[in-house]
Amino acid sequence: MAQPAILIFSPSSRKVWTDIRKALNPSYFIITYLAARLADHYPTYTITKSFDPVGNVKQYNGQHIDCMLSLGASYNPGTLTAEFNRGFAPHERAFEIADITQRVFKRYNPLHVNLCVDVRRWFDALNIFGPPPDVFITEQEMQWQQAGYLVNSRLPRPLKRDIFFFSGGVKSRQDRFLYLTQSLTLPKLVHGGGWSDYLPSPAYETPGFMPWKDSVSHMLRAKYSLTLHEPIGNEAGWITAKLFENFGAQTVTFVDRHYDRHQQYVPADHVLRVDAPEDISSKIKTLGYDKLLHQQTQLINPAWADLEQFHVKPFLTRFAKLWD
């Protein structure tokens, strides 16, 4: 099949965007952008409730479809479950999208490809959109995490402040996070759903979920952060974009000993590795921001900032192999 027709959709009740100012985070920005770039080579359509037609992507109006391309997976980072309830206004968009995708799956039996940016790849609740994916193309395979560096390294740099900042849903990492940061005396700001149930106030400021464009403004100002995963992510060796977002923001990110267990990006004995509450405070006190940032900078590959060479070309090659 030389020119498979593609239908892009988001298996969620939220819209996805190639506009980084509206995107959920850099990982969703990159997979949405790459999906749109397929339209430069293939007939590509979208469902407007999921994703606006951009570039050469066209609105879907009943065309024959060979490939359903789903972008990510939707779930609640507090409960670690996915569900959609009819009659609940924020979920109605999902059912409207599902009405279309279910018809397409039934009529054309297309290959279902998912662009995956989370260790939790799919949920049974997402089957309202159609059958589970046949193929997962993951950020681990394609190194989409580095979009965090790509995006943040291009943003204006405000003056840094002596603040610790973290963003991301609580998921199941609250105990480890509290253990590693509890003795840190700097102001601690934590964005993301679920944290207020676990982090004591006023030691931690926990305003809940904040849009990426708001969170990144705090990341750019903060001197320090922490990168850690939950047990399921550590076991899988799943590397998240947060590490690279901090790299791009020039925010010194301490790295949990359990994270990146295969040492793809941070050596086991690197100064940024931490395993005990006193580790972060002592390293800040003895080395300071500038020396720690210098050590962090040595871990960066400048190629991560090349959108076309590092992201677009490898993805187009990977996608084409599905049809060889």
ABEGO torsion letter per residue (X at the ends): XABBBBBBBBBBABBBBABAAABABAAAAAAAAAAAAAAAABBBBBBAAABBBBEABBBBAGBBBABBBBBEBBBBAAAGBBBBBBGBAAAAAAAAAAAAAAAAAAAAGBBBBBBBABABABBAAAAAAEBBBABBBBAAAAGAAAAAAAAAAABBBBBBBBBBBBBEBAEAAAAAAAAAAAABABBBBBBEBGAAAABBOAABBBAEBBBAAAAAAAAAABABBBBBBBAAAAAAGBBBAAAAAAAAAGBBBBBBAABGAAGAABBAABAABBABAAAAAAAAAAAEAAAAAAAAAAABBAAAABAAAAAAAAAAAAAAAAAX
